[in-house]
Amino acid sequence: MVQIIRGVVPLKEEAAEHSTLPETIAALERLSRNYWWSWSPDGHAVFRDLDQEVWDLCEHNPRRLLKEVPQYSLMRMATDPVYIERVGRVARAFDEYMASGAETWAARQARALTDERPVAYFCAEFGVHHSLPLYSGGLGILAGDHLKSASDLGLPLVAVGLLYHHGYFRQHLRRDGWQEEAYHQINVGDLPMQLVRDGEGEPVRIELFVRGRNVNVQAWRVEVGRVPLYLLDTNVEGNNEIDRLITGHLYGGDRETRCVQEMVLGIGGVRLLRRLEVEPHVFHLNEGHSAFLTLELTRELTEAGVGFDEAAARVRSRCAFTTHTPVAAGHDEFLAALIEKCFGEGYWSALGLSREEFLNLGRAGGGDDEELFGLTPLALRMCRSSNGVSKKHGEVSRELWNKMWPERHVDEVPITSVTNGVHAPTWVSPLLRALFEERVGAGWAEVLHDADAWSRAVARIPEEELWKVRRLQRKRLVAFVRERVYQSRLRQHGPGSYAESALGMFDPDALTIGFARRVAAYKRWGLILTDPERLRRMLLDAERPVQLVFAGKAHPQDQGAKLILQQIAQWKMDPEIMQRAVFIQDYDQEIARQLVQSVDVWMNVPRRPLEASGTSGEKVAINGGLNLSVLDGWWLEGYDGRNGWAVGEEGLSETIEEMDRRDAESLYKALETGVVPAFYERDERGVPRRWVEMTRRAIETLAPAFNSDRMVRDYTLRVYLGE
C-alpha cells in the first residue's frame, strides 16, 4: 500500500543529513525543506544572513547553503542571540501556518474540497522559486503563484508536473550580442525534494507504454507550504536511454519529445495519483500540455465496461481547462503519424475507438485527415469548463475556437475567463512589506482581499514615506545592475577598466524603465528603437535623464528572436547609450524580483490582442511601480487613466505596419509628455506629488484585483465547485 500524500516516507540517506546543525538554529533544517520560507517575512533573510557570499554562490538554495556554509559562519550565527530569536520566530510562524488548516478561507468557503478529494492541478512547468529551475516564463511563474495562494487559502490541492533534469537553458550573450545556451544538470540531492516511496520504503513506480515499449516513471515530492507538488521523472535505471531523456529538458528536443513528455505528464500523472490513492474532486489542466490526462481517465472507465460516450461525459464533468495562448500557432499540435507512433493501436482500442475516431478527438473540425492532432481541441472537447486568463483573452479565445462550435454565435462559445493574478507576499519588496505591516497591519495580505478596506488603509500612507521606499528600491536596483554587469564583464576577460566602469554606470536618481519578458516578434522589443535619435535625446537629457533595463531569453530554436535580441545588444554598445541602457543576462525569477520591485515604470508593448494576460506588470503594481502598456490582457481591465499610462488605442489598425507605427508614436508621446514630466516635477521637499499620487492609486486599485488569492478564489467558486 502506498503512503498517502500527507506522509511520504523521507529518504533514509537524507534523514540524518545536517543533524549536526547547532541546536540553537536546528530549525533551519526543517524550514529549508518547504518553500514556504520563500514568501514568509524574514524567510529569505534568515538563510542569507548565515553567509551572504555562500548564499549567492548557492543561488539562494537553502539546502545547498546548509551543506556549504563554513563552520565558523555557522557557529557565529548560532551563538548570536538576536539571530537565534529570528530563527525561532520564523520556525514558530511556519508551525502555526501548517497547523491552521481549520481556520482558512477554503475551510469556510470550499468544504466540498478535502485532502481526500482535492483539486489536481496539472502544468508542464512550475516557477516556485529560482533555485528550482523548472520554468521558462510566465506560465510557470503563474503556476507557482497558484500553488502558493492555494496554500495560503488552505485549498486542498495536489500539483503534478515534470522533473526536468537539465531545467531550462542558461543564457549567455557573445560580444556580438548573439545568444548562446547552456544546460546544467540539476542535483536533486541539493534540492528540497523527496523520492516518493511506498509503505515499505520502496520507490513508487508507474508504467507507461510509449513508442512501443514500457517506460518506468518515478516521482519526487516538493513541499510548497501546505501544497504537495509531484514531479514525474523517467530518468530511471532500466529504461531505454532515449526514454530516460524524456524528462531531460524543459521545452527541449523535437516534436516527438514534446509529445511523449505530455504523455508522461497527463497519463503518468493520473496513474501516479491512483497509486497515491488520491481521488481528485476536479482535474485542472493549466494549458493544454496535460490534456492526455482526459484520455487516461476515459480509458479507466471503458476498460471497466463503460461505453466511450458515457465515459467521456463522466470525465468531462470532472475536468477544467485553462488556455493561455491567444494564437492558433502557439498551441501544441502533432502529425497523425506521430500520435500513432507514440500511443500505439492498443490505446485507442482500449477506448473502444477506431484510429480516425481517436484522432478526431484532437481535431478542431473533425473528419479532416490532414488536420493535425491538437491538445487544445482535445482539452476543449473533454472538459466541462474552459477559460482564458483575462477578459480580452476569453473574447479572443472564443473567436479562435468558434470553429469547434460552428452552429453557435461567437458570444455563445463556451470559453469564459479568470484573469490572472500574482502572489503578493512573494513579489512585494521587503521595504514595502514593512511599510504595509506598519500602516495597514500585520495581516495586510488579508486586507488585500477587501478592496475598500485596502484602499482606505493605503490612503493613510504618507506620500513622503511612499516616495522614500520607492527611491531606496531604485537605488538598490542600480546597485544590482552595476554588480551584475561588472561580474559579466569580468567573465568576458576584457580590459579591467571596462569591467570597473560598470560600477559607475546608471544614475540612482534617474527615471528607470524596465522591459523584461520572453524575446518574441509579437512582444515588439524593437518598438522603443523605432526613432533612435528621439530615444537618444530622452536617455541623455542632462536635466531629465531616462534609463532602460532589459532582460529576457529567446527560445533556442527561434532564430528571428535571437536577431531581435542581438539588435538590442548592439544598440546599447554605443559608449553614451551604455551609461543609460543595459541588458541583464540569464533572466530568471530572482532577476525578475529585482526588477519588478524597483523600476519606476514597466513597459509592455505587444501587438494587440496577443497578450493573454501579462502578470509581470501586476507584480510591478503591487510594488508601487507604474505601467506603460498597450491596452491588452490584464491592463485593459486595470487601467483607469490615473494609475499608469496606455500605449495606442484599444481597437486594431488595418495592418501590422500601421499598428506598429501608431503605437511607436504613442509610446514616445507618452514618455515625453506624461511619464518624464510627472517623474521630474518636484515640490519644495523634492517629492514628485503627482507621481506619488499615481503610485498610490496603482497600489490601491490594482493590488486587490490582480493578486493570485483573488484568482484562486475565483477558480474555486466558479470552476472547481461549479458544475
C-alpha positions in Angstrom: 0.0 0.0 0.0 1.3 3.5 -0.9 1.7 6.0 1.8 -0.9 8.9 1.4 0.1 12.3 0.2 0.4 13.9 3.6 3.0 11.5 4.8 5.6 10.4 2.3 8.5 8.4 3.7 11.6 10.5 3.7 14.8 9.2 2.0 16.8 7.3 4.6 20.0 8.7 3.4 18.6 12.2 3.9 17.2 11.6 7.4 20.5 12.1 9.2 21.7 14.8 6.9 22.6 18.1 8.7 21.8 16.5 12.1 24.9 18.4 13.3 23.4 21.8 12.9 23.8 23.7 16.2 20.7 23.1 18.3 20.0 26.8 18.6 19.3 27.1 14.9 18.4 23.5 14.1 15.0 24.7 12.9 16.7 25.9 9.7 16.9 22.3 8.5 13.2 21.9 8.8 12.5 25.3 7.2 14.7 24.5 4.3 12.6 21.5 3.2 9.4 23.6 2.5 9.3 26.5 0.0 7.1 28.4 2.5 10.2 30.2 3.6 10.5 31.9 0.2 7.4 34.1 0.7 7.4 34.4 4.5 8.6 37.6 6.4 12.3 37.2 7.1 12.3 33.8 5.4 15.0 34.8 2.8 16.9 36.8 5.3 17.4 34.1 8.0 19.2 31.9 5.4 21.0 34.8 3.7 22.4 36.1 6.9 24.2 32.9 7.7 26.7 33.8 5.0 25.8 36.3 2.2 28.6 35.2 -0.2 27.8 31.5 0.1 24.0 32.3 -0.3 24.7 34.0 -3.6 27.0 31.2 -4.8 24.3 28.7 -3.9 21.8 30.7 -6.0 19.6 31.2 -2.9 19.1 27.5 -2.3 18.9 26.9 1.5 19.6 23.2 1.1 23.0 23.8 -0.5 23.7 26.7 1.9 23.4 24.4 4.9 25.8 22.0 3.3 28.4 24.5 2.2 28.3 27.3 4.8 31.7 27.5 6.6 31.7 26.1 10.2 32.8 29.5 11.6 29.9 31.3 9.9 27.5 28.7 11.2 28.7 28.9 14.8 29.0 32.7 14.7 25.3 33.0 14.0 24.4 30.0 16.2 25.7 32.0 19.2 24.1 35.3 18.2 21.0 35.8 20.5 19.3 38.1 18.0 19.7 35.7 15.1 18.6 32.7 17.3 15.4 34.6 18.2 14.8 35.4 14.5 15.1 31.7 13.5 12.8 30.7 16.3 10.3 33.3 15.3 10.2 32.1 11.7 10.0 28.5 12.8 7.1 29.2 15.1 5.3 31.1 12.3 5.8 28.1 10.0 4.4 25.6 12.5 1.4 27.8 13.1 0.8 28.2 9.4 1.0 24.5 8.8 -1.3 23.7 11.7 -4.0 26.3 10.9 -5.9 24.4 8.2 -9.3 24.6 10.0 -9.1 28.4 10.1 -8.6 29.1 6.4 -10.8 30.6 3.7 -11.2 27.2 1.9 -12.3 25.5 5.2 -15.1 28.0 5.4 -16.0 28.5 1.7 -15.0 25.3 -0.1 -15.9 22.4 2.1 -16.5 20.0 -0.8 -12.8 20.1 -1.4 -10.9 17.9 1.1 -7.5 16.2 1.4 -9.3 13.0 0.2 -11.0 14.9 -2.7 -8.6 17.7 -3.7 -8.0 19.8 -6.8 -5.5 18.1 -9.0 -3.5 20.9 -10.8 -1.5 19.8 -13.8 1.1 22.0 -15.5 4.2 21.5 -17.7 6.2 24.0 -15.6 6.3 25.4 -12.1 8.1 28.5 -11.1 8.0 28.1 -7.3 11.5 29.7 -6.8 14.5 30.2 -9.0 16.5 27.6 -7.1 14.1 25.0 -8.5 14.6 25.8 -12.3 11.6 24.0 -13.7 10.1 27.0 -15.5 10.8 29.1 -18.6 8.5 32.1 -18.2 5.0 33.4 -17.4 3.1 30.1 -17.4 5.4 28.5 -14.8 5.6 31.6 -12.6 1.8 31.8 -12.7 1.6 28.1 -11.7 3.9 28.7 -8.8 1.9 31.6 -7.6 -1.3 29.5 -7.9 0.2 26.9 -5.6 1.2 29.5 -3.0 -2.2 31.1 -2.9 -3.9 27.7 -2.7 -1.6 27.0 0.3 -2.4 30.4 1.9 -6.1 29.9 1.4 -6.0 26.4 2.8 -7.3 25.0 -0.5 -6.8 21.2 -0.8 -4.7 20.9 -3.9 -2.2 18.4 -5.3 0.0 19.6 -8.2 1.6 17.4 -10.8 4.5 18.4 -13.2 7.7 17.0 -14.6 11.2 17.0 -13.2 13.5 18.3 -15.9 17.0 17.2 -15.0 18.6 20.0 -17.1 15.8 22.5 -16.5 15.6 25.4 -18.9 18.7 26.8 -20.6 21.1 29.4 -19.1 21.7 32.4 -21.3 25.0 34.0 -22.3 25.4 36.8 -24.9 28.5 36.8 -27.0 30.4 40.0 -27.7 28.3 40.5 -30.9 25.1 40.1 -28.9 24.2 36.7 -30.2 22.5 34.4 -27.6 24.2 31.1 -26.6 22.6 28.5 -24.5 24.0 26.1 -21.9 22.2 23.4 -19.8 23.2 22.5 -16.3 22.5 19.2 -14.6 20.1 19.6 -11.6 21.4 17.9 -8.5 18.3 16.6 -6.8 20.3 16.0 -3.6 20.7 19.7 -3.3 17.0 20.5 -3.5 14.2 20.1 -1.0 12.5 17.2 -2.7 12.0 13.6 -1.7 11.6 10.5 -3.8 8.0 9.2 -3.3 8.2 5.8 -1.6 5.6 3.3 -0.5 4.9 2.0 2.9 7.8 -0.5 2.6 10.2 2.3 1.7 10.5 1.3 -1.9 10.3 4.0 -4.7 6.8 4.3 -6.2 6.9 3.4 -9.9 4.3 3.7 -12.5 4.5 2.4 -16.1 3.5 3.7 -19.5 3.6 2.1 -22.9 5.2 4.7 -25.1 6.6 4.4 -28.6 6.2 0.6 -28.5 8.0 0.0 -25.2 7.3 0.2 -21.5 8.7 3.2 -19.6 9.0 3.3 -15.9 8.4 6.6 -14.1 9.2 7.6 -10.6 8.1 10.8 -8.7 9.6 13.4 -6.4 7.6 15.4 -3.9 8.2 19.1 -3.2 6.5 21.0 -0.4 5.0 24.4 -1.3 3.5 25.4 2.0 0.5 23.1 2.5 0.5 22.0 -1.1 2.4 18.9 -2.4 4.0 19.2 -5.8 4.7 15.9 -7.5 7.3 15.8 -10.3 7.4 12.8 -12.6 10.8 11.5 -13.7 11.7 9.0 -16.4 15.5 9.0 -15.6 15.1 5.6 -14.1 17.6 2.7 -14.3 16.3 0.1 -16.7 14.6 2.5 -19.0 15.8 2.8 -22.6 18.4 5.6 -22.8 16.2 7.6 -25.0 13.3 7.3 -22.6 15.5 8.4 -19.7 15.9 11.7 -21.5 12.1 12.3 -21.8 12.3 14.4 -18.7 15.7 15.9 -19.6 14.9 19.4 -20.8 12.0 21.8 -20.4 10.7 22.5 -23.9 13.7 20.9 -25.4 14.0 18.3 -28.2 11.8 17.7 -31.2 8.0 17.3 -31.6 8.3 13.6 -30.7 10.0 14.5 -27.4 7.3 17.1 -26.7 4.5 14.5 -27.4 6.0 11.8 -25.1 6.7 14.4 -22.3 3.0 15.3 -22.5 2.0 11.7 -22.3 4.1 11.3 -19.2 2.6 14.4 -17.7 -1.1 13.6 -18.5 -1.3 9.8 -18.4 1.5 9.3 -15.9 0.1 12.0 -13.7 -3.2 10.2 -13.4 -1.6 6.9 -12.7 0.6 8.4 -10.0 -2.5 9.8 -8.2 -4.1 6.4 -8.4 -1.0 4.9 -6.7 -1.2 7.6 -4.1 -4.9 6.8 -3.5 -5.8 10.4 -4.3 -9.3 10.8 -5.9 -9.5 14.4 -7.1 -12.7 16.3 -7.0 -11.6 18.1 -10.2 -8.7 18.0 -12.5 -7.4 21.4 -13.6 -5.5 21.4 -16.9 -3.3 24.5 -16.8 -2.7 24.9 -20.5 -3.1 22.0 -23.0 0.2 20.2 -22.2 -1.6 17.8 -19.8 -4.7 17.2 -22.0 -3.8 13.5 -22.4 -5.0 13.0 -18.8 -8.6 13.1 -20.1 -7.9 10.1 -22.3 -6.4 8.2 -19.4 -9.4 8.9 -17.2 -11.7 7.8 -20.1 -9.7 4.6 -20.6 -10.1 3.6 -17.0 -13.9 3.7 -17.5 -14.0 2.0 -20.9 -11.8 -0.9 -19.6 -14.3 -1.2 -16.8 -17.1 -1.7 -19.3 -18.5 1.8 -19.7 -19.2 2.9 -23.3 -17.0 5.7 -24.7 -19.7 8.3 -24.9 -20.8 7.8 -21.3 -17.2 7.6 -20.1 -16.3 10.8 -21.9 -19.3 12.5 -20.3 -18.2 11.4 -16.8 -14.6 12.6 -17.4 -15.9 15.9 -18.8 -17.8 16.5 -15.6 -14.6 16.4 -13.6 -12.1 18.4 -15.7 -11.5 22.1 -16.2 -9.2 23.7 -18.7 -7.3 27.0 -18.8 -5.8 28.2 -22.1 -3.0 30.7 -22.0 -2.4 31.1 -25.8 -4.2 33.7 -28.0 -3.0 32.4 -31.4 -3.5 29.1 -33.1 0.2 28.6 -33.9 1.0 28.7 -30.2 -1.0 25.5 -29.4 0.7 22.1 -29.4 -0.2 20.1 -32.5 1.1 16.8 -33.8 1.1 14.8 -37.0 -1.3 11.9 -37.0 1.6 9.5 -37.7 3.5 10.8 -34.6 0.4 10.2 -32.4 0.1 6.7 -33.8 3.8 6.0 -33.1 3.7 7.4 -29.5 0.4 5.8 -28.4 0.1 2.7 -30.5 -3.1 1.0 -31.6 -3.7 -0.6 -28.3 -4.5 2.7 -26.6 -7.4 3.8 -28.8 -8.7 0.2 -28.9 -8.9 0.3 -25.1 -11.1 3.4 -25.5 -13.3 1.5 -27.9 -12.4 3.8 -30.8 -11.1 3.5 -34.3 -8.0 5.2 -35.3 -9.9 8.0 -37.0 -12.3 8.5 -34.1 -9.3 8.7 -31.8 -7.5 11.3 -34.0 -10.7 13.3 -34.3 -10.7 14.0 -30.6 -7.8 16.3 -31.2 -9.1 18.0 -34.4 -11.0 21.2 -34.2 -13.1 20.3 -37.2 -13.1 16.6 -37.1 -13.2 14.4 -40.2 -10.2 16.1 -42.0 -7.5 13.6 -42.4 -4.9 16.3 -43.0 -5.6 18.2 -39.8 -3.1 17.9 -37.0 -3.9 16.5 -33.6 -4.1 19.4 -31.2 -4.1 19.3 -27.4 -6.2 22.4 -27.1 -9.1 21.0 -29.1 -8.8 17.8 -27.1 -9.0 19.7 -23.8 -11.9 21.9 -25.0 -13.8 18.8 -26.1 -13.1 16.8 -22.9 -13.5 19.4 -20.1 -16.7 20.8 -18.6 -15.3 24.3 -18.5 -12.7 26.3 -20.3 -11.3 29.8 -19.6 -8.9 32.3 -20.9 -6.7 34.3 -18.5 -8.2 37.8 -18.9 -11.5 39.1 -20.2 -10.0 40.1 -23.5 -8.2 36.7 -23.8 -11.5 35.0 -23.2 -13.0 37.0 -26.1 -10.1 36.2 -28.4 -10.3 32.5 -27.5 -14.0 32.4 -28.3 -13.3 33.8 -31.7 -10.3 31.5 -32.2 -12.2 28.3 -31.4 -15.6 29.2 -32.7 -14.9 26.6 -35.4 -15.4 23.9 -32.9 -19.0 25.1 -32.4 -19.9 26.4 -35.8 -23.6 26.3 -35.0 -23.1 28.9 -32.2 -22.6 32.6 -32.3 -19.1 33.6 -31.2 -20.5 35.0 -27.9 -22.0 31.6 -27.1 -18.8 29.7 -27.4 -18.3 28.0 -24.0 -15.0 29.7 -23.0 -15.1 32.1 -20.1 -12.2 33.9 -18.4 -10.5 34.1 -15.0 -8.0 37.0 -15.0 -4.5 36.0 -13.8 -3.0 37.4 -10.6 0.3 37.3 -8.7 1.2 36.2 -5.2 1.7 39.4 -3.3 3.8 38.1 -0.4 6.3 36.6 -3.0 6.7 39.6 -5.1 6.4 42.6 -2.7 9.7 44.2 -1.7 10.9 43.8 1.9 10.8 47.6 2.4 7.2 47.9 1.1 6.1 44.9 3.0 7.4 46.6 6.2 5.5 49.7 5.3 2.3 47.8 4.7 2.8 46.0 8.0 3.3 49.3 9.8 0.5 51.3 8.1 -2.0 48.5 7.1 -1.3 45.9 9.7 0.5 42.5 10.1 -2.5 41.0 8.2 -2.1 43.3 5.2 -2.3 40.3 2.8 -5.7 39.5 4.2 -6.9 43.1 4.0 -5.9 42.9 0.3 -8.9 40.7 -0.2 -11.2 43.7 0.6 -10.7 46.4 -2.0 -12.5 49.1 0.1 -10.6 48.4 3.3 -7.3 48.2 1.3 -7.9 51.5 -0.4 -8.7 53.2 2.9 -5.6 51.8 4.5 -3.2 52.7 1.6 -4.7 56.2 1.6 -3.2 56.7 5.1 0.4 56.1 4.0 2.1 59.5 3.9 3.4 60.4 0.4 6.9 61.1 1.8 7.2 57.6 3.2 6.0 56.0 0.0 8.4 58.1 -2.1 11.3 57.2 0.3 10.6 53.5 -0.2 10.5 53.9 -4.0 13.7 55.9 -4.0 15.5 53.3 -2.0 14.3 50.5 -4.2 15.6 52.2 -7.2 19.0 52.7 -5.6 19.1 49.0 -4.8 18.3 48.2 -8.4 21.1 50.4 -9.7 23.5 48.7 -7.3 22.2 45.3 -8.5 22.6 46.3 -12.2 26.2 47.6 -11.6 27.2 44.4 -9.8 25.7 42.1 -12.4 27.2 43.9 -15.3 30.6 44.1 -13.5 30.6 40.3 -13.0 29.5 39.7 -16.5 32.4 41.8 -17.9 34.9 40.1 -15.7 33.8 36.7 -17.2 34.5 38.1 -20.6 38.2 38.6 -19.7 38.3 42.1 -21.3 40.3 45.1 -20.0 40.0 45.6 -16.3 39.0 49.2 -16.9 36.0 48.0 -18.9 34.7 45.9 -16.0 35.4 48.6 -13.5 33.4 51.1 -15.5 30.3 49.1 -14.8 30.5 50.2 -11.1 29.7 53.8 -12.2 27.0 53.2 -14.7 23.4 54.3 -14.2 22.1 57.1 -12.0 20.3 56.2 -8.8 18.1 59.2 -9.1 17.2 58.9 -12.8 13.8 57.7 -14.1 14.3 53.9 -14.6 12.2 51.9 -17.0 12.1 48.1 -17.1 11.3 45.9 -20.1 11.8 42.2 -19.4 10.0 39.2 -21.0 10.4 36.4 -23.5 12.0 37.6 -26.7 9.5 37.1 -29.5 8.5 39.1 -32.5 5.0 40.0 -31.2 6.4 41.3 -28.0 7.9 44.1 -30.1 11.3 44.6 -28.3 12.4 46.9 -31.1 9.4 49.3 -30.8 11.3 51.6 -28.5 14.1 51.8 -31.1 11.8 53.0 -33.9 13.2 56.5 -33.7 16.8 56.1 -32.3 17.6 59.8 -32.2 14.4 60.7 -30.4 15.1 58.0 -27.8 18.7 59.1 -27.5 17.6 62.6 -26.6 15.5 61.2 -23.8 18.2 59.0 -22.4 20.9 61.6 -22.5 18.9 64.6 -21.3 21.1 66.4 -18.8 18.1 67.6 -16.7 15.7 64.7 -17.0 17.5 61.5 -18.0 15.9 58.2 -18.7 17.5 54.8 -18.3 16.4 51.4 -19.6 16.9 47.9 -18.1 16.2 45.0 -20.5 16.1 41.2 -19.7 14.7 38.2 -21.5 15.5 34.9 -23.3 14.9 33.9 -26.9 13.8 30.3 -27.5 16.9 28.3 -28.6 15.3 27.4 -31.9 13.8 30.9 -32.7 16.5 32.5 -34.9 14.3 35.5 -35.5 14.0 36.2 -31.8 17.8 35.9 -31.4 18.2 38.6 -34.1 15.9 40.9 -32.2 17.9 40.4 -29.1 21.1 41.0 -31.0 19.8 44.3 -32.3 19.1 45.5 -28.7 22.5 44.3 -27.5 24.4 46.0 -30.3 22.4 49.3 -29.9 23.3 49.6 -26.3 27.0 49.2 -27.0 27.2 52.9 -28.1 29.5 54.4 -25.4 27.0 57.0 -24.4 23.9 54.7 -24.5 25.9 52.2 -22.4 25.5 54.5 -19.4 21.7 54.6 -19.8 20.7 51.2 -21.1 21.6 47.7 -20.0 20.7 44.1 -20.8 20.8 41.8 -17.8 21.7 38.3 -19.0 20.1 35.0 -17.9 16.7 36.3 -16.9 15.2 34.2 -14.1 12.9 34.6 -11.1 15.5 36.4 -9.0 16.3 39.0 -11.7 12.5 39.4 -12.2 12.1 40.1 -8.5 14.8 42.7 -8.5 13.2 44.5 -11.5 9.5 44.4 -10.6 10.2 45.6 -7.1 12.3 48.6 -8.1 11.7 50.0 -11.6 9.8 53.3 -11.8 7.9 52.2 -14.9 7.2 48.8 -16.5 7.0 49.0 -20.3 4.9 46.4 -22.2 4.1 46.8 -25.9 3.0 43.6 -27.5 0.8 43.6 -30.6 -2.9 43.5 -29.7 -4.6 41.2 -29.0 -1.7 38.8 -28.5 -1.1 39.4 -24.7 -3.2 36.8 -23.0 -2.7 38.4 -19.6 0.8 39.7 -18.7 1.4 39.2 -15.0 4.8 41.0 -14.8 3.0 44.3 -14.8 0.8 43.1 -11.9 4.0 42.4 -9.9 5.2 46.0 -10.6 1.8 47.4 -9.5 1.9 45.8 -6.0 5.3 47.4 -5.5 4.1 50.9 -6.5 5.7 50.9 -9.9 3.7 52.4 -12.8 2.7 50.6 -16.0 3.2 51.9 -19.5 1.4 49.3 -21.6 -0.8 48.6 -24.6 -4.5 48.1 -23.7 -4.5 44.3 -23.8 -4.6 41.5 -21.4 -4.8 42.5 -17.7 -4.0 46.2 -18.4 -7.2 46.6 -20.4 -9.0 45.7 -17.1 -6.7 47.6 -14.7 -6.0 50.9 -16.4 -8.2 53.8 -15.2 -6.3 56.8 -16.5 -4.9 57.7 -13.1 -2.8 54.6 -12.3 -0.4 54.4 -15.2 -0.3 55.1 -19.0 -1.8 53.5 -22.1 0.1 53.0 -25.3 -2.0 53.1 -28.5 -5.7 52.5 -28.7 -7.9 49.5 -27.9 -9.0 48.9 -31.5 -6.9 47.3 -34.2 -5.3 49.0 -37.1 -5.6 47.8 -40.6 -2.1 46.4 -40.9 0.7 45.3 -38.6 2.9 48.0 -40.0 0.3 50.7 -39.3 -0.3 49.4 -35.8 3.5 49.4 -35.1 3.9 52.9 -36.5 1.0 54.3 -34.5 2.0 52.5 -31.3 5.6 53.7 -31.5 4.4 57.3 -31.8 2.0 56.8 -28.9 4.9 55.3 -26.8 7.2 58.2 -27.5 4.5 60.7 -26.8 3.5 59.1 -23.5 7.1 59.2 -22.4 7.8 62.8 -23.4 4.5 64.4 -22.3 3.4 62.1 -19.5 6.0 59.9 -17.8 9.1 62.0 -17.8 7.4 65.3 -16.7 5.5 63.6 -13.9 8.6 62.0 -12.5 10.8 65.1 -12.5 8.1 67.6 -11.4 9.1 68.1 -7.7 7.8 70.3 -4.8 9.9 72.2 -2.4 10.6 69.0 -0.5 11.8 67.2 -3.6 8.8 65.0 -3.8 7.0 64.4 -7.1 3.5 64.7 -5.7 1.7 63.9 -9.0 3.9 60.8 -9.4 3.4 59.6 -5.9 -0.4 60.0 -6.2 -0.3 57.8 -9.3 1.8 55.3 -7.3 -0.7 55.2 -4.5 -3.5 54.9 -7.0 -1.8 51.9 -8.6 -1.4 50.1 -5.3 -5.0 50.9 -4.3 -6.7 49.8 -7.4 -4.5 47.1 -8.9 -3.2 45.1 -5.9 -6.7 43.8 -4.7 -7.9 43.0 -8.2 -4.8 41.3 -9.7 -3.4 39.1 -6.9 -3.4 35.3 -7.0 -5.5 34.9 -3.9 -8.4 36.5 -5.8 -7.6 34.4 -8.8 -7.6 31.1 -6.8 -10.8 32.1 -5.0 -12.4 32.7 -8.4 -11.3 29.4 -9.7 -12.6 27.7 -6.6 -16.1 29.2 -6.6 -16.6 29.4 -10.4 -14.7 26.4 -11.7 -13.7 23.9 -9.1 -17.0 23.9 -7.3 -19.0 24.6 -10.5 -20.9 22.0 -12.4 
